Amino acid sequence: MGDERWSQLLSFTAGGRSQVAKQTAVRTGTVVVVLSGSSALVDAHVEKALDRVCAER
């Protein structure tokens, strides 16, 4: 999927609650798609988001 893919997990605490979020960037040619959110949702939707953006070009 894509020419390059990069992800990072972010952990933070706010209001006494700990959260973990995932941020993934995928590059295909000159198109870069960045998704952030829960790890499972990012993984589930990143390919669909990339396909949608590339189809609209």
PDB file with SEQRES, HELIX, SHEET and CRYST1 records, atoms N, CA, C and O in Angstrom:
SEQRES   1 A   57  MET GLY ASP GLU ARG TRP SER GLN LEU LEU SER PHE THR          
SEQRES   2 A   57  ALA GLY GLY ARG SER GLN VAL ALA LYS GLN THR ALA VAL          
SEQRES   3 A   57  ARG THR GLY THR VAL VAL VAL VAL LEU SER GLY SER SER          
SEQRES   4 A   57  ALA LEU VAL ASP ALA HIS VAL GLU LYS ALA LEU ASP ARG          
SEQRES   5 A   57  VAL CYS ALA GLU ARG                                          
HELIX    1 AA1 SER A   39  ALA A   55  1                                  17    
SHEET    1 AA1 3 GLU A   4  ALA A  14  0                                        
SHEET    2 AA1 3 ARG A  17  THR A  28 -1                                        
SHEET    3 AA1 3 VAL A  31  GLY A  37 -1                                        
CRYST1    1.000    1.000    1.000  90.00  90.00  90.00 P 1           1          
ATOM      1  N   MET A   1       0.847  -1.176   0.000  1.00  0.00           N  
ATOM      2  CA  MET A   1       0.000   0.000   0.000  1.00  0.00           C  
ATOM      3  C   MET A   1       0.892   1.239   0.000  1.00  0.00           C  
ATOM      4  O   MET A   1       1.620   1.481   0.963  1.00  0.00           O  
ATOM      5  N   GLY A   2       0.838   2.007  -1.056  1.00  0.00           N  
ATOM      6  CA  GLY A   2       1.589   3.246  -1.132  1.00  0.00           C  
ATOM      7  C   GLY A   2       3.073   3.018  -1.346  1.00  0.00           C  
ATOM      8  O   GLY A   2       3.564   1.894  -1.246  1.00  0.00           O  
ATOM      9  N   ASP A   3       3.782   4.104  -1.644  1.00  0.00           N  
ATOM     10  CA  ASP A   3       5.229   4.048  -1.822  1.00  0.00           C  
ATOM     11  C   ASP A   3       5.948   4.054  -0.478  1.00  0.00           C  
ATOM     12  O   ASP A   3       6.994   3.423  -0.318  1.00  0.00           O  
ATOM     13  N   GLU A   4       5.385   4.763   0.474  1.00  0.00           N  
ATOM     14  CA  GLU A   4       5.957   4.843   1.821  1.00  0.00           C  
ATOM     15  C   GLU A   4       4.822   4.862   2.835  1.00  0.00           C  
ATOM     16  O   GLU A   4       3.736   5.376   2.566  1.00  0.00           O  
ATOM     17  N   ARG A   5       5.095   4.291   4.010  1.00  0.00           N  
ATOM     18  CA  ARG A   5       4.107   4.303   5.097  1.00  0.00           C  
ATOM     19  C   ARG A   5       4.853   4.518   6.401  1.00  0.00           C  
ATOM     20  O   ARG A   5       5.907   3.926   6.632  1.00  0.00           O  
ATOM     21  N   TRP A   6       4.297   5.371   7.250  1.00  0.00           N  
ATOM     22  CA  TRP A   6       4.935   5.707   8.513  1.00  0.00           C  
ATOM     23  C   TRP A   6       3.859   5.835   9.572  1.00  0.00           C  
ATOM     24  O   TRP A   6       2.815   6.441   9.329  1.00  0.00           O  
ATOM     25  N   SER A   7       4.106   5.262  10.758  1.00  0.00           N  
ATOM     26  CA  SER A   7       3.136   5.338  11.856  1.00  0.00           C  
ATOM     27  C   SER A   7       3.842   5.647  13.161  1.00  0.00           C  
ATOM     28  O   SER A   7       5.025   5.359  13.343  1.00  0.00           O  
ATOM     29  N   GLN A   8       3.081   6.240  14.057  1.00  0.00           N  
ATOM     30  CA  GLN A   8       3.576   6.449  15.418  1.00  0.00           C  
ATOM     31  C   GLN A   8       2.407   6.305  16.379  1.00  0.00           C  
ATOM     32  O   GLN A   8       1.264   6.618  16.046  1.00  0.00           O  
ATOM     33  N   LEU A   9       2.716   5.828  17.572  1.00  0.00           N  
ATOM     34  CA  LEU A   9       1.726   5.744  18.641  1.00  0.00           C  
ATOM     35  C   LEU A   9       1.971   6.896  19.594  1.00  0.00           C  
ATOM     36  O   LEU A   9       3.107   7.146  19.998  1.00  0.00           O  
ATOM     37  N   LEU A  10       0.924   7.588  19.950  1.00  0.00           N  
ATOM     38  CA  LEU A  10       1.009   8.734  20.850  1.00  0.00           C  
ATOM     39  C   LEU A  10       0.271   8.383  22.130  1.00  0.00           C  
ATOM     40  O   LEU A  10      -0.873   7.930  22.082  1.00  0.00           O  
ATOM     41  N   SER A  11       0.908   8.586  23.263  1.00  0.00           N  
ATOM     42  CA  SER A  11       0.220   8.376  24.543  1.00  0.00           C  
ATOM     43  C   SER A  11       0.223   9.698  25.295  1.00  0.00           C  
ATOM     44  O   SER A  11       1.222  10.416  25.317  1.00  0.00           O  
ATOM     45  N   PHE A  12      -0.905  10.001  25.905  1.00  0.00           N  
ATOM     46  CA  PHE A  12      -1.020  11.261  26.626  1.00  0.00           C  
ATOM     47  C   PHE A  12      -2.013  11.110  27.759  1.00  0.00           C  
ATOM     48  O   PHE A  12      -2.840  10.199  27.765  1.00  0.00           O  
ATOM     49  N   THR A  13      -1.921  12.009  28.707  1.00  0.00           N  
ATOM     50  CA  THR A  13      -2.831  12.017  29.847  1.00  0.00           C  
ATOM     51  C   THR A  13      -3.494  13.379  29.915  1.00  0.00           C  
ATOM     52  O   THR A  13      -2.824  14.410  29.855  1.00  0.00           O  
ATOM     53  N   ALA A  14      -4.811  13.377  30.041  1.00  0.00           N  
ATOM     54  CA  ALA A  14      -5.571  14.621  30.163  1.00  0.00           C  
ATOM     55  C   ALA A  14      -6.716  14.376  31.133  1.00  0.00           C  
ATOM     56  O   ALA A  14      -7.459  13.404  31.000  1.00  0.00           O  
ATOM     57  N   GLY A  15      -6.847  15.242  32.084  1.00  0.00           N  
ATOM     58  CA  GLY A  15      -7.926  15.100  33.056  1.00  0.00           C  
ATOM     59  C   GLY A  15      -7.834  13.814  33.860  1.00  0.00           C  
ATOM     60  O   GLY A  15      -8.853  13.265  34.280  1.00  0.00           O  
ATOM     61  N   GLY A  16      -6.618  13.334  34.075  1.00  0.00           N  
ATOM     62  CA  GLY A  16      -6.425  12.116  34.840  1.00  0.00           C  
ATOM     63  C   GLY A  16      -6.653  10.832  34.063  1.00  0.00           C  
ATOM     64  O   GLY A  16      -6.557   9.744  34.632  1.00  0.00           O  
ATOM     65  N   ARG A  17      -6.952  10.935  32.783  1.00  0.00           N  
ATOM     66  CA  ARG A  17      -7.194   9.751  31.945  1.00  0.00           C  
ATOM     67  C   ARG A  17      -6.083   9.603  30.920  1.00  0.00           C  
ATOM     68  O   ARG A  17      -5.682  10.577  30.282  1.00  0.00           O  
ATOM     69  N   SER A  18      -5.596   8.401  30.766  1.00  0.00           N  
ATOM     70  CA  SER A  18      -4.567   8.116  29.768  1.00  0.00           C  
ATOM     71  C   SER A  18      -5.226   7.674  28.467  1.00  0.00           C  
ATOM     72  O   SER A  18      -6.212   6.937  28.475  1.00  0.00           O  
ATOM     73  N   GLN A  19      -4.679   8.126  27.370  1.00  0.00           N  
ATOM     74  CA  GLN A  19      -5.189   7.774  26.048  1.00  0.00           C  
ATOM     75  C   GLN A  19      -4.019   7.380  25.156  1.00  0.00           C  
ATOM     76  O   GLN A  19      -2.896   7.847  25.347  1.00  0.00           O  
ATOM     77  N   VAL A  20      -4.286   6.531  24.196  1.00  0.00           N  
ATOM     78  CA  VAL A  20      -3.301   6.172  23.182  1.00  0.00           C  
ATOM     79  C   VAL A  20      -3.953   6.406  21.825  1.00  0.00           C  
ATOM     80  O   VAL A  20      -5.084   5.983  21.588  1.00  0.00           O  
ATOM     81  N   ALA A  21      -3.241   7.073  20.950  1.00  0.00           N  
ATOM     82  CA  ALA A  21      -3.737   7.323  19.600  1.00  0.00           C  
ATOM     83  C   ALA A  21      -2.662   6.906  18.605  1.00  0.00           C  
ATOM     84  O   ALA A  21      -1.473   6.898  18.924  1.00  0.00           O  
ATOM     85  N   LYS A  22      -3.090   6.564  17.413  1.00  0.00           N  
ATOM     86  CA  LYS A  22      -2.160   6.195  16.355  1.00  0.00           C  
ATOM     87  C   LYS A  22      -2.270   7.221  15.240  1.00  0.00           C  
ATOM     88  O   LYS A  22      -3.361   7.680  14.902  1.00  0.00           O  
ATOM     89  N   GLN A  23      -1.136   7.569  14.681  1.00  0.00           N  
ATOM     90  CA  GLN A  23      -1.105   8.469  13.533  1.00  0.00           C  
ATOM     91  C   GLN A  23      -0.340   7.747  12.431  1.00  0.00           C  
ATOM     92  O   GLN A  23       0.787   7.299  12.640  1.00  0.00           O  
ATOM     93  N   THR A  24      -0.952   7.636  11.267  1.00  0.00           N  
ATOM     94  CA  THR A  24      -0.338   6.945  10.136  1.00  0.00           C  
ATOM     95  C   THR A  24      -0.359   7.859   8.924  1.00  0.00           C  
ATOM     96  O   THR A  24      -1.373   8.488   8.622  1.00  0.00           O  
ATOM     97  N   ALA A  25       0.768   7.925   8.235  1.00  0.00           N  
ATOM     98  CA  ALA A  25       0.876   8.679   6.988  1.00  0.00           C  
ATOM     99  C   ALA A  25       1.271   7.700   5.883  1.00  0.00           C  
ATOM    100  O   ALA A  25       2.169   6.877   6.060  1.00  0.00           O  
ATOM    101  N   VAL A  26       0.592   7.801   4.747  1.00  0.00           N  
ATOM    102  CA  VAL A  26       0.897   6.958   3.594  1.00  0.00           C  
ATOM    103  C   VAL A  26       1.102   7.878   2.400  1.00  0.00           C  
ATOM    104  O   VAL A  26       0.290   8.766   2.139  1.00  0.00           O  
ATOM    105  N   ARG A  27       2.209   7.653   1.673  1.00  0.00           N  
ATOM    106  CA  ARG A  27       2.484   8.445   0.472  1.00  0.00           C  
ATOM    107  C   ARG A  27       2.396   7.544  -0.745  1.00  0.00           C  
ATOM    108  O   ARG A  27       2.964   6.452  -0.777  1.00  0.00           O  
ATOM    109  N   THR A  28       1.671   8.025  -1.746  1.00  0.00           N  
ATOM    110  CA  THR A  28       1.613   7.393  -3.059  1.00  0.00           C  
ATOM    111  C   THR A  28       1.877   8.489  -4.072  1.00  0.00           C  
ATOM    112  O   THR A  28       1.034   9.362  -4.278  1.00  0.00           O  
ATOM    113  N   GLY A  29       3.024   8.451  -4.699  1.00  0.00           N  
ATOM    114  CA  GLY A  29       3.399   9.529  -5.616  1.00  0.00           C  
ATOM    115  C   GLY A  29       3.495  10.837  -4.854  1.00  0.00           C  
ATOM    116  O   GLY A  29       4.276  10.957  -3.910  1.00  0.00           O  
ATOM    117  N   THR A  30       2.701  11.819  -5.263  1.00  0.00           N  
ATOM    118  CA  THR A  30       2.713  13.123  -4.590  1.00  0.00           C  
ATOM    119  C   THR A  30       1.568  13.276  -3.599  1.00  0.00           C  
ATOM    120  O   THR A  30       1.390  14.348  -3.020  1.00  0.00           O  
ATOM    121  N   VAL A  31       0.791  12.220  -3.398  1.00  0.00           N  
ATOM    122  CA  VAL A  31      -0.358  12.259  -2.490  1.00  0.00           C  
ATOM    123  C   VAL A  31       0.049  11.694  -1.137  1.00  0.00           C  
ATOM    124  O   VAL A  31       0.616  10.604  -1.056  1.00  0.00           O  
ATOM    125  N   VAL A  32      -0.243  12.441  -0.074  1.00  0.00           N  
ATOM    126  CA  VAL A  32       0.004  11.972   1.286  1.00  0.00           C  
ATOM    127  C   VAL A  32      -1.321  11.991   2.041  1.00  0.00           C  
ATOM    128  O   VAL A  32      -2.013  13.008   2.070  1.00  0.00           O  
ATOM    129  N   VAL A  33      -1.665  10.867   2.646  1.00  0.00           N  
ATOM    130  CA  VAL A  33      -2.871  10.751   3.462  1.00  0.00           C  
ATOM    131  C   VAL A  33      -2.421  10.518   4.894  1.00  0.00           C  
ATOM    132  O   VAL A  33      -1.602   9.637   5.156  1.00  0.00           O  
ATOM    133  N   VAL A  34      -2.957  11.311   5.828  1.00  0.00           N  
ATOM    134  CA  VAL A  34      -2.623  11.168   7.245  1.00  0.00           C  
ATOM    135  C   VAL A  34      -3.911  10.900   8.004  1.00  0.00           C  
ATOM    136  O   VAL A  34      -4.876  11.655   7.887  1.00  0.00           O  
ATOM    137  N   LEU A  35      -3.926   9.828   8.779  1.00  0.00           N  
ATOM    138  CA  LEU A  35      -5.069   9.488   9.626  1.00  0.00           C  
ATOM    139  C   LEU A  35      -4.597   9.423  11.066  1.00  0.00           C  
ATOM    140  O   LEU A  35      -3.496   8.953  11.349  1.00  0.00           O  
ATOM    141  N   SER A  36      -5.433   9.896  11.965  1.00  0.00           N  
ATOM    142  CA  SER A  36      -5.149   9.833  13.401  1.00  0.00           C  
ATOM    143  C   SER A  36      -6.386   9.341  14.120  1.00  0.00           C  
ATOM    144  O   SER A  36      -7.509   9.674  13.740  1.00  0.00           O  
ATOM    145  N   GLY A  37      -6.182   8.551  15.155  1.00  0.00           N  
ATOM    146  CA  GLY A  37      -7.294   8.063  15.961  1.00  0.00           C  
ATOM    147  C   GLY A  37      -6.911   6.798  16.688  1.00  0.00           C  
ATOM    148  O   GLY A  37      -5.732   6.525  16.911  1.00  0.00           O  
ATOM    149  N   SER A  38      -7.922   6.024  17.057  1.00  0.00           N  
ATOM    150  CA  SER A  38      -7.628   4.767  17.742  1.00  0.00           C  
ATOM    151  C   SER A  38      -6.900   3.841  16.767  1.00  0.00           C  
ATOM    152  O   SER A  38      -7.159   3.852  15.563  1.00  0.00           O  
ATOM    153  N   SER A  39      -6.002   3.055  17.303  1.00  0.00           N  
ATOM    154  CA  SER A  39      -5.161   2.199  16.470  1.00  0.00           C  
ATOM    155  C   SER A  39      -5.980   1.291  15.563  1.00  0.00           C  
ATOM    156  O   SER A  39      -5.687   1.174  14.373  1.00  0.00           O  
ATOM    157  N   ALA A  40      -6.990   0.658  16.108  1.00  0.00           N  
ATOM    158  CA  ALA A  40      -7.802  -0.277  15.323  1.00  0.00           C  
ATOM    159  C   ALA A  40      -8.546   0.435  14.195  1.00  0.00           C  
ATOM    160  O   ALA A  40      -8.636  -0.093  13.087  1.00  0.00           O  
ATOM    161  N   LEU A  41      -9.078   1.622  14.465  1.00  0.00           N  
ATOM    162  CA  LEU A  41      -9.820   2.348  13.429  1.00  0.00           C  
ATOM    163  C   LEU A  41      -8.899   2.873  12.338  1.00  0.00           C  
ATOM    164  O   LEU A  41      -9.248   2.829  11.159  1.00  0.00           O  
ATOM    165  N   VAL A  42      -7.732   3.366  12.718  1.00  0.00           N  
ATOM    166  CA  VAL A  42      -6.777   3.836  11.712  1.00  0.00           C  
ATOM    167  C   VAL A  42      -6.389   2.679  10.799  1.00  0.00           C  
ATOM    168  O   VAL A  42      -6.398   2.821   9.577  1.00  0.00           O  
ATOM    169  N   ASP A  43      -6.049   1.534  11.388  1.00  0.00           N  
ATOM    170  CA  ASP A  43      -5.665   0.371  10.583  1.00  0.00           C  
ATOM    171  C   ASP A  43      -6.806  -0.090   9.683  1.00  0.00           C  
ATOM    172  O   ASP A  43      -6.571  -0.509   8.549  1.00  0.00           O  
ATOM    173  N   ALA A  44      -8.027  -0.016  10.176  1.00  0.00           N  
ATOM    174  CA  ALA A  44      -9.183  -0.486   9.413  1.00  0.00           C  
ATOM    175  C   ALA A  44      -9.529   0.427   8.239  1.00  0.00           C  
ATOM    176  O   ALA A  44     -10.085  -0.041   7.246  1.00  0.00           O  
ATOM    177  N   HIS A  45      -9.211   1.719   8.333  1.00  0.00           N  
ATOM    178  CA  HIS A  45      -9.691   2.675   7.335  1.00  0.00           C  
ATOM    179  C   HIS A  45      -8.612   3.314   6.469  1.00  0.00           C  
ATOM    180  O   HIS A  45      -8.946   4.026   5.522  1.00  0.00           O  
ATOM    181  N   VAL A  46      -7.341   3.090   6.754  1.00  0.00           N  
ATOM    182  CA  VAL A  46      -6.293   3.800   6.021  1.00  0.00           C  
ATOM    183  C   VAL A  46      -6.287   3.421   4.539  1.00  0.00           C  
ATOM    184  O   VAL A  46      -6.119   4.297   3.691  1.00  0.00           O  
ATOM    185  N   GLU A  47      -6.462   2.164   4.211  1.00  0.00           N  
ATOM    186  CA  GLU A  47      -6.443   1.759   2.805  1.00  0.00           C  
ATOM    187  C   GLU A  47      -7.635   2.342   2.045  1.00  0.00           C  
ATOM    188  O   GLU A  47      -7.488   2.789   0.907  1.00  0.00           O  
ATOM    189  N   LYS A  48      -8.803   2.339   2.666  1.00  0.00           N  
ATOM    190  CA  LYS A  48     -10.000   2.915   2.043  1.00  0.00           C  
ATOM    191  C   LYS A  48      -9.817   4.418   1.817  1.00  0.00           C  
ATOM    192  O   LYS A  48     -10.199   4.938   0.769  1.00  0.00           O  
ATOM    193  N   ALA A  49      -9.240   5.110   2.788  1.00  0.00           N  
ATOM    194  CA  ALA A  49      -9.009   6.552   2.654  1.00  0.00           C  
ATOM    195  C   ALA A  49      -8.035   6.836   1.517  1.00  0.00           C  
ATOM    196  O   ALA A  49      -8.249   7.762   0.735  1.00  0.00           O  
ATOM    197  N   LEU A  50      -6.981   6.056   1.421  1.00  0.00           N  
ATOM    198  CA  LEU A  50      -6.005   6.245   0.349  1.00  0.00           C  
ATOM    199  C   LEU A  50      -6.643   5.979  -1.012  1.00  0.00           C  
ATOM    200  O   LEU A  50      -6.426   6.738  -1.958  1.00  0.00           O  
ATOM    201  N   ASP A  51      -7.423   4.913  -1.115  1.00  0.00           N  
ATOM    202  CA  ASP A  51      -8.112   4.609  -2.378  1.00  0.00           C  
ATOM    203  C   ASP A  51      -9.056   5.737  -2.776  1.00  0.00           C  
ATOM    204  O   ASP A  51      -9.125   6.111  -3.947  1.00  0.00           O  
ATOM    205  N   ARG A  52      -9.779   6.276  -1.808  1.00  0.00           N  
ATOM    206  CA  ARG A  52     -10.745   7.344  -2.093  1.00  0.00           C  
ATOM    207  C   ARG A  52     -10.036   8.607  -2.590  1.00  0.00           C  
ATOM    208  O   ARG A  52     -10.474   9.228  -3.558  1.00  0.00           O  
ATOM    209  N   VAL A  53      -8.953   8.978  -1.933  1.00  0.00           N  
ATOM    210  CA  VAL A  53      -8.225  10.189  -2.337  1.00  0.00           C  
ATOM    211  C   VAL A  53      -7.621  10.006  -3.724  1.00  0.00           C  
ATOM    212  O   VAL A  53      -7.705  10.907  -4.559  1.00  0.00           O  
ATOM    213  N   CYS A  54      -7.021   8.861  -3.976  1.00  0.00           N  
ATOM    214  CA  CYS A  54      -6.395   8.628  -5.282  1.00  0.00           C  
ATOM    215  C   CYS A  54      -7.431   8.556  -6.402  1.00  0.00           C  
ATOM    216  O   CYS A  54      -7.140   8.956  -7.530  1.00  0.00           O  
ATOM    217  N   ALA A  55      -8.624   8.058  -6.116  1.00  0.00           N  
ATOM    218  CA  ALA A  55      -9.682   7.968  -7.128  1.00  0.00           C  
ATOM    219  C   ALA A  55     -10.205   9.344  -7.518  1.00  0.00           C  
ATOM    220  O   ALA A  55     -10.675   9.533  -8.640  1.00  0.00           O  
ATOM    221  N   GLU A  56     -10.129  10.301  -6.606  1.00  0.00           N  
ATOM    222  CA  GLU A  56     -10.644  11.646  -6.870  1.00  0.00           C  
ATOM    223  C   GLU A  56      -9.662  12.511  -7.640  1.00  0.00           C  
ATOM    224  O   GLU A  56     -10.011  13.618  -8.051  1.00  0.00           O  
ATOM    225  N   ARG A  57      -8.457  12.039  -7.844  1.00  0.00           N  
ATOM    226  CA  ARG A  57      -7.448  12.840  -8.547  1.00  0.00           C  
ATOM    227  C   ARG A  57      -7.565  12.683 -10.028  1.00  0.00           C  
ATOM    228  O   ARG A  57      -6.795  13.286 -10.776  1.00  0.00           O  
TER     229      ARG A  57                                                      
END                                                                             
